[in-house]
Amino acid sequence: MKILIPGIAGKIGQLVAQQLQAQGHEVSGIDRRPWPDPPEGIVLHHVDLRKRAAEDVFRRMRPEVVIHMATVSHLAAQGEERYRLNLEGTRAVFDHCHNYGVRHAVFAGRHTYYGAAADAPLYHTEDEPPRGLDSFPELADLVSADLYAGSALWRHPGLTTTVLRLCYTLGPTGHGTLASYLRGSHVPCVLGFDPLYQFMHESDVVAAFGLAVATRLAGVFNVAGPPPVPLSVAARETGRKLVPLPEFLAARALGRFGFPKLPRGALGHLKHSVVIDSSAFRRATGFAPQVDEVGALREFAAAFPVPSG
């Protein structure tokens, strides 16, 4: 099949593209970022997804499958630019899918869609609404992009739409929010809290995308791997030192003293667990993660040893 991947130059996008090519698909991508020396046969269109040149790619290529991986978090873009990338980019992708005969669109969402709240259920299911956007506005545009992608299920009934709400990724590429949080030698936490963190190895994330394409799923699906672990365990298994701080000090310390830079709203995610029920995706695809939680943590630790000093 002809597969187009907006956001292909990201680390997971590259891995997904290479797996799909190895399975015999014709793979192209759209991205403003460079991908130096992509594998032979994978075509990168270096254009802005929101511009006319991106629509021209859809018009010329006529892809059968589109995997939209071009949304960004607060780590990659700020304020208005992030909002425009996430919402205008997502709208452009689904408009082009509808207008140029795409059969299947896959949207890469995030499990943080559900928000971190003290009164949240332990396991979130796909029919739950988002929470906590008032305290973490940096998530609002990602949640809106997720909801817009999901609305294609009824707006464009001729387009098979899959929304994958993926838990954190962890592995040797160091991709993602959790990897950034664990990168330093000291990991801040809020005193008195040890939330569960749910993640899966990047190779299992890639496999999940492959299964979504192969089975041509329609609907919204949580995607997770092995059982979640407490933050204290994640820090210990990666050789990091956990630093408990009162909440008001943690808010001041983020982005300083070698601690990761996070928005104030992220403090809720250092206090409360965001854990998803991925049983529907497993039943629909037969997905079974191949790397357990300890293996993912240790591979990350080997690739990113504790900084000295």
C-alpha positions in Angstrom: 0.0 0.0 0.0 0.9 3.6 -0.4 1.4 5.0 3.1 2.1 8.7 4.0 3.4 9.7 7.4 3.1 13.3 8.5 5.7 13.7 11.3 8.0 11.0 9.8 11.2 12.7 10.9 10.5 12.1 14.6 12.3 9.2 16.2 9.2 7.0 16.4 8.1 8.1 12.9 11.3 7.0 11.5 11.0 3.5 13.1 7.4 3.2 11.9 8.4 4.1 8.4 11.2 1.6 8.3 9.0 -1.2 9.6 6.3 -0.5 7.1 8.8 -0.4 4.3 10.2 -3.7 5.4 6.7 -5.1 5.2 6.6 -4.2 1.5 4.7 -0.9 1.6 5.5 2.3 -0.3 6.3 4.8 2.4 6.6 8.6 2.1 6.5 11.3 4.7 5.9 15.0 5.4 7.9 17.0 7.9 9.4 20.4 8.5 12.3 18.7 10.3 15.2 17.0 8.5 15.8 13.3 8.4 19.4 13.0 7.2 19.9 10.0 4.9 16.6 8.2 5.1 16.6 4.6 3.9 16.5 4.2 0.1 12.9 4.2 -1.1 11.5 6.3 1.7 10.6 9.8 0.3 10.6 12.8 2.7 8.7 15.9 1.6 10.3 18.7 3.5 7.2 21.0 3.7 4.9 22.5 6.3 1.8 20.4 6.8 -0.4 23.5 6.9 0.8 24.8 3.6 -0.4 24.2 0.0 2.7 22.2 -0.8 1.5 19.5 1.7 -1.8 19.2 0.0 0.1 18.8 -3.3 1.8 15.7 -1.8 -1.6 14.2 -1.1 -2.8 15.1 -4.6 0.1 13.6 -6.4 0.7 10.5 -4.2 -2.9 9.6 -3.5 -2.0 7.5 -0.4 -4.2 4.7 0.8 -3.1 5.0 4.4 -2.1 8.1 6.4 -0.5 7.9 9.8 -0.6 11.3 11.5 2.3 11.7 13.9 2.9 15.4 13.5 1.4 16.8 16.7 3.8 18.2 19.3 3.9 18.5 23.1 5.0 21.5 25.2 8.5 20.1 25.1 8.8 20.8 21.3 6.8 24.0 20.8 5.3 26.8 22.9 2.1 28.7 23.0 0.4 29.8 19.8 2.9 27.9 17.5 2.1 24.6 19.3 -1.7 25.3 19.1 -1.4 26.0 15.3 0.7 22.9 14.6 -1.6 20.6 16.5 -5.0 21.9 15.5 -4.4 23.4 12.1 -2.1 20.5 11.1 -4.6 17.9 12.2 -7.5 19.6 10.4 -5.4 19.8 7.2 -4.5 16.1 7.4 -8.1 14.9 7.7 -9.4 17.4 5.1 -6.8 16.1 2.7 -7.6 12.5 3.6 -11.3 13.1 2.8 -10.6 15.1 -0.4 -8.0 12.8 -2.0 -9.5 9.3 -1.4 -7.5 8.1 1.6 -9.0 4.8 2.8 -7.5 4.7 6.4 -6.2 7.4 8.7 -4.4 6.7 11.9 -4.0 9.4 14.5 -1.2 9.1 17.1 -2.7 10.4 20.4 -1.5 10.3 23.9 -2.8 8.7 27.1 -2.3 12.0 28.9 -5.5 13.0 27.1 -7.3 11.7 30.3 -5.5 14.1 32.6 -4.1 13.5 36.1 -6.7 14.0 38.9 -7.0 12.8 42.5 -10.5 11.4 41.9 -9.8 9.7 38.6 -10.4 5.9 38.2 -7.3 3.7 38.3 -7.8 2.5 34.7 -9.1 4.9 32.1 -11.3 3.5 29.3 -11.8 5.0 25.9 -15.2 6.5 26.6 -14.0 8.8 29.4 -13.8 12.5 28.9 -10.5 14.4 29.5 -9.8 16.0 32.9 -7.6 18.6 34.5 -7.3 20.9 31.5 -7.9 23.9 33.7 -4.7 23.2 35.6 -2.6 22.0 32.6 -3.7 24.2 29.7 -0.6 23.1 27.7 -2.5 19.8 27.1 -5.6 21.5 25.7 -4.6 21.6 22.1 -3.5 18.0 22.1 -6.8 17.0 23.6 -8.6 19.1 20.9 -6.6 17.5 18.1 -7.5 14.0 19.5 -11.2 14.9 19.6 -11.1 16.4 16.1 -9.5 13.2 14.8 -12.1 11.1 16.5 -14.9 13.2 15.0 -13.8 12.0 11.6 -15.5 8.7 12.5 -18.9 10.4 11.9 -17.9 13.4 9.7 -16.2 11.2 7.1 -17.8 7.7 7.3 -16.1 6.6 4.1 -12.7 7.1 5.8 -11.7 4.4 8.3 -10.3 6.3 11.2 -8.2 5.0 14.1 -7.2 7.1 17.1 -4.5 5.4 19.2 -4.0 6.9 22.7 -0.5 5.6 23.4 1.1 5.5 26.8 4.6 6.9 27.3 7.4 5.5 25.1 10.7 4.4 26.6 13.8 2.9 24.9 17.3 3.5 23.5 16.3 6.5 21.3 15.3 8.5 24.3 12.1 9.7 22.7 9.2 11.2 24.5 8.1 13.0 27.7 9.0 10.3 30.2 12.5 9.8 28.7 13.1 13.6 28.9 11.9 13.6 32.5 14.3 10.7 33.4 17.3 12.1 31.5 19.1 13.8 34.4 20.8 12.2 37.3 18.2 13.5 39.8 14.5 13.1 39.3 12.2 15.6 41.2 9.0 14.3 42.7 6.3 15.8 44.9 6.8 14.9 48.6 4.3 12.2 49.7 3.4 11.0 46.2 4.6 8.1 44.2 2.3 7.8 41.1 2.2 4.9 38.7 3.8 5.5 35.3 2.7 3.5 32.3 5.1 3.1 29.4 6.2 0.6 26.7 9.3 0.0 24.7 9.5 1.9 21.4 9.7 -1.3 19.4 6.3 -2.3 20.8 4.9 1.2 19.9 6.1 0.6 16.3 4.5 -2.8 16.3 1.2 -1.3 17.5 1.1 1.0 14.5 1.8 -1.9 12.2 -1.1 -3.8 13.7 -3.5 -0.9 13.4 -2.7 -0.6 9.7 -2.9 -4.3 9.0 -6.2 -4.8 10.8 -7.7 -1.5 9.5 -9.2 -0.7 12.9 -12.0 1.9 13.2 -12.5 3.7 16.5 -10.6 5.0 19.5 -8.2 2.7 21.3 -5.9 2.9 24.3 -2.5 1.3 23.7 -0.3 0.2 26.5 2.3 -2.4 27.2 3.4 -4.0 30.5 2.0 -3.1 33.9 2.7 0.4 35.2 5.4 1.0 37.9 5.7 3.6 40.6 7.9 6.6 39.8 10.3 5.5 42.5 10.9 2.2 40.7 11.4 3.9 37.4 14.0 6.1 38.9 15.8 3.2 40.7 15.9 0.9 37.7 17.4 3.7 35.6 20.0 4.5 38.2 18.5 7.9 39.0 18.1 9.5 42.4 14.6 10.5 43.3 14.4 14.0 45.0 11.2 14.5 47.0 10.2 18.2 47.3 7.2 19.9 48.8 4.8 20.9 46.0 5.6 24.6 46.2 9.3 24.0 46.0 8.9 21.5 43.2 7.0 24.1 41.2 9.9 26.5 41.6 12.6 23.9 40.9 11.3 22.7 37.6 13.7 23.8 34.9 16.4 24.8 37.4 19.2 23.1 39.3 19.5 20.4 36.5 15.8 19.3 36.9 13.7 18.9 33.8 11.7 21.9 32.5 8.0 21.2 32.8 5.0 23.5 32.9 3.5 24.1 36.4 0.4 22.1 35.3 2.6 19.0 34.9 2.8 18.8 38.7 -0.5 16.9 38.7 1.3 14.2 36.7 3.9 14.0 39.4 1.2 13.4 42.0 -1.5 11.3 40.3 -1.4 8.3 38.1 -2.7 8.2 34.5 -3.2 4.5 33.7 -5.2 3.2 30.7 -7.1 0.0 30.0 -5.8 -1.2 26.6 -7.8 -4.5 26.5 -10.0 -3.4 23.6 -6.9 -2.8 21.4 -5.4 -6.2 22.4 -8.6 -8.0 21.6 -9.0 -6.3 18.2 -5.4 -6.8 17.1 -3.8 -9.6 19.2 -1.2 -7.1 20.4 1.2 -8.4 23.0 4.2 -6.4 24.1 7.5 -8.1 23.7 9.6 -6.0 26.1 8.6 -5.9 29.8 8.9 -2.8 32.0 12.3 -3.8 33.5 13.7 -4.4 30.0 12.5 -1.0 28.7 13.9 0.8 31.8 17.3 -0.9 31.5 17.6 -0.3 27.8 17.0 3.4 28.4 19.5 3.4 31.2 22.1 1.8 29.0 21.6 4.3 26.3 21.5 7.3 28.7 23.7 6.5 31.7 23.5 8.7 34.7 25.4 12.0 34.0 28.5 12.4 36.0 29.0 15.3 38.4 
